Amino acid sequence: MFSGPLLSLVRKDLLIEWRQKHTLFGVLLYVGATVFVVYMMSGQPESKIWNALFWLTQLFVAVNSVAKSFLQEHSNRFRYYFTLVKPTSFLLAKMIYSTVLLLAMSLVSLLLFNVMLGSPLVQTGLFVAITAIGSISLSVVFTFLSAIAARAGQNAALMAVLGFPIVTPVLMILSNLALKAITPVYQPGWWNLALVLLLLDVLVVVLGIILFPFLWQE
């Protein structure tokens, strides 16, 4: 599963993203504009508001950068991929590519938040680690939903409908986990939340591996 075809697919998506620099720069512009608008509306808010605004920004960045991973693929291209690779390899490659892209956008967003909205972080390293975990979680969820929407007639509205009940608890867990890096107060149950988020990510990946081959054959 983690053989040559998987790495080749990830490399292919990264090369396409690099060649289409206008798309990448468009996402970067969106990130910068979003953080600037947040700054103009709230200035330098208190730590909990800062945390909530950061994760809401990550949600919108994920929708604009990751959710297009399957929707931008033409149906004829799916037939071509069908003859070359296994569906699980294709799905996992998209998830890895989306994670790399969203992680880069999240780090840029975090940098802009610190510059414009101030930095309430007590443990910067921990917050960066949680941001990386959040990028993985949001990438996995939105890539799976993008696959379903793409195979259902390129229906982006379907992705929004299915994504809301899944993404909401993910954002709440990430926000609560990040509070440990902002406030030095002891938080009981922190590791339980981290375990729940990990299990949720594993569940989405397993569901994708089980269900995507059936969508692939449609």
N, C-alpha and C positions, 0 to 999 in steps of 0.2 A: 504493500500500500504506500510505503514511503520510499518508493524506488524512483528510477529515472523519469517516468512519465509525470509523476507528481511535481518533481522539481522543474521539469521542462514547462509545465503548465504555469507554475508560479512565475518562472522567468519570463514566459510569454506575456503574462498580464502586466508585469512590471515594465517590460520593454514598451508595450503598447501605451501604458500610462506615461512613460517618459517621452515617447514620440509625440503624443498628444498633449504637449505642455500647456496648451490653453485650458484644458480641463483641470489639470493639476493646479495651475495658477489661479483658476477660477475658484477652486475650493479654498486655496490660501487666502484669496481676497475675501471670500465669504466669512472665513474665520476671523480675519482682521476686522471686517466691517461689523460683525456680530459683537465682538468684544468692545469695539469702540462705541457702539450704540448702548451696550450695557453700561459702559463707563459714563456716557453722557446722561443716562437716565438715573443712575444710582451713585455716581461718584465712587468713593471708596467705602463700601458697606461693611457692616460688622461681619465677624468670621462666619457665622452660620448662614447668613444671607449670601456671602461670598461663595460658600461651599455649594449652596443650592443653585446659584446662578451658573457656577462652573459646570455642574453636571447637566443642567438643562442645555447649556451650550454644546456639550458633548453629544447630547441626543440629536440636536439639529445638524451638527457636523456629520454624525453617523448617517443620518437620513440622506444628506446631500452627497456624501462621498462613498459610502459602503453599499447603500441600498441599490445603486445602479449596477452592481457587479454582474447580475444576471439579466437585468432588464435591457442592458445595452447590447446583448448578444442577439444576433439575428437567428431566426428559426432554422434557416438553412445551415448555419454554422453549427447548430446543435447536432444536426444529422451528420455533419462531417466529424465532429468530435466523437459521436457514437461509434464510428468505425475505428477510432484510434485508441481510446482509453476507456477504463472502467468508470462507471458513474460515481463510485465512491472517491476515486482519485480526483475526478473533476470537481466534486463538491469540496473536498478537503483543500484542494489547491486554491479555490476561490476564497475559502475561509482564511487560509494563511495570507493570501494577497491582501484581503480586506483588513486583516489584523495589522499588517505592516503599514498599510496606508493610514488607517485610523490612528495608530500609535504615533506616527509622525505628525498628523494633524493635532492630536491631543497634546503633544509636547509643545508644539507651536502655540496652541491655545493657552496652555499653562504659563508659558513664558510671557505672553501678552497680558494675561490676567495679573501676573506679578508686577509687570511694569506699569500698567494702567490703573488697576484696582487695588494695588498694594498687595502685600504678602502677609496673611495672618498665620502662616504655617509655622508650627513648632517643630515638627519632624518632616523636613522637606523630602528626605529619602523615602520615608514611608508613604508620603502622598504620591510621589512619582511612581512607586511600586503599585499603589492602588489604582493610579491612572492607567498603568499598563494592564492591570487585571481588568479594569473597566473597558479598555479598548478591545481586549479579547472577548469579553462577554457581549458587548454591543455588536462586534463584528460577527460573531457566531450567530447571534439571534437574527440580525438583519440579512445576513447572507442566506440563511435558511429560508427566511420569509421572502426574500427576493427570488429564490429558486422556485418557490411555490407560485408566486405572482407571475413569473416569466412563463411557466408552463401552463398557466391558466389564462392564456391569451394576452400576455403583457399587461395585466391589470394591476396598476400601481395602487389603486384604491384598496384592493384586497390586502396588500401588504400593510397598509395603515390600519385596517380593521383588525387584522390578526395580530399586529405588533403591539397595540396598546395594552392589552391585558398581560403580555409577556414582559414588555420593556418597563412597565411601571414598577413592579417589584424589584427588578434589577437595579433601576435608578435609586430606589429607596434604600436598598442594601448598600450600594456603593456610597451613597451620601452618608449613611450611618458609619460605614467603615472609615470613611475619610475624616470623620470628626475626631478620631483618635490622633490624627496627624495635626489637627488644628487646636484642640483643647487638651491640656495636660491632665485632665481629670480621668480617673480610672473608669473604664467602661466595661461592666460585666457582660459576658456573652459575645464579646467581639469575635473570638475564634469560631463560635457557632455560626455567626453571620457569614464569615469567610467560607466556612464549610458548606453552608447552604448555597452560596453563590457558585462555588466550585461544582457542587452536585447539579445545579441548574445548567451550567455550561456543558457538563458531561451529558446530561439528559438531552439537550438540544442537539449535540453532535451525534449521539446515538440514534435519535429520531431521524436526523438527516440521513445517516448512513442506511437506515432501514427503509425510509420512505422514498428517498430520492431516486433509487433505481426504478421504481414504479412510475414516477413522474418522467424520468428519462426516456422511458419506452413509449410514452404517449405520442 
